[in-house]
């Protein structure tokens, strides 16, 4: 019974739980509800992933209306994989959130916080699961509106301006997407993505379709923080509450990348994009993103902002994979979606643990703290190694495939850029490590205790996952390889 | 010329879109930015409604003697988008209220100045 409704349950459970959570009294009870919901969703997401792992497709008709007229949830390995990342990151962020949120957010707002968290997770899951492109827009707005709220709950007042800035840019992006959807609906008369991929080829030559494609790509690029449309991201990640930075960094941009993959490869297919400069644009902006954002990261004085710029650079790598438009390239992109969620999750959690004790994310405040908080420091170092792409960590696997894809297309320059990007990552990770471990502790004589277990355990779970998926890439690469076949339209 | 006149609704959409978009980018006042964003969104609502119209079509009600009717789906879609737009505006304005409480200003430049002095 449950098996046939998993995809819908993944959306309905958090949606119903969110208002309930808002009404619950106290601090622990709303947290416990959110935690339970996220764990149930994680279990369902694993189950769903197991069902489609062989490359099969599950179609769920909402309200019994057959597609393409009704809304269809269409689950294949690509979106089951992304849904697994979203639900998994929520399930691991919430145990972390308890102590961190208690410290950062006024008590009376905590039930609302968890309610918004559930809505945000719900929106992100909805985006991945739906097969209807207008439904996708609605879920995108659910996740966006809740993430603006969550970001504005940060401790400093700059969280408010960061949320406002993100609201303006995010809404422009979503409206662009809406324009694009309207135009392709005008051309084809359908909103179902699978149906669109059948009907669009007949009208590929129309200007309207080209315009629609441009609007959709720019709109989604704003949401996924493609360089140079990333301006909202550094502030949003820096001033959001620690737990939210972890969750959004690991999932929000990844889900937008998934939308880009769907639009470029499934809805429009390479038959369309090969006549447009899409691939070159992704490659160019990917290269610029990797280089410029990594340079910016080196000069940041705030650890969260440093990691935020590094996120923009990592998005650059994913875009390179999409830009290659080859089986290897897209495999690398899909693997990196997963691996980047793991590494940035671990790193932001470690920095969040430092913020929990020190009360600031400025690197200058970190002097010598690494020796006082060895477990947090260890997690930061291992997460950093994964970010750099050292063999034996998850980051190595995705970069390895990306470099292979570059070599396959004899794009030597891009292969070099990927390596330079890794070297720049060494510089900015070292910048944090140096201050944390090798600088003497500050003169004030303040010593910091190790972060509480409820922060350390989730952090280390992610660190261990980084190493596990670095040594055993069967699951990630296997899923990504099947995903590339399912996405369709990519030359093998 | 006739082509331009026949598609006057689309010209209105494009005009509104550009006015709204320009307002969002160029104004420093946070409320004016939201107003611009609203115009930008409204233009898209008009675009959808225009798409649904069928020349000579009636409202989509089944009745004797009426064959051609306008496509109701874009109108339904846009109802959803209007709700989303209202929610976005409400949240945006709420943020402006909080920003004004925290900074005592809703001018972008003034806020930047205060942030940099720290």
Interface residues (C-beta under 8 A of the other chain):
Chain A: X134 X137 X138 X141 X145 X148 X149 X152 X157 X158 X160 X161 X163 X164 X167 X168 X171 X172 X174 X175 X178 X179 X182 X185 X186
Chain B: X21 X24 X30 X33 X37 X40 X41 X44 X47 X48 X51 X74 X77 X80 X81 X84 X87 X88 X91 X92 X95 X96 X98 X99 X102 X103 X111 X115
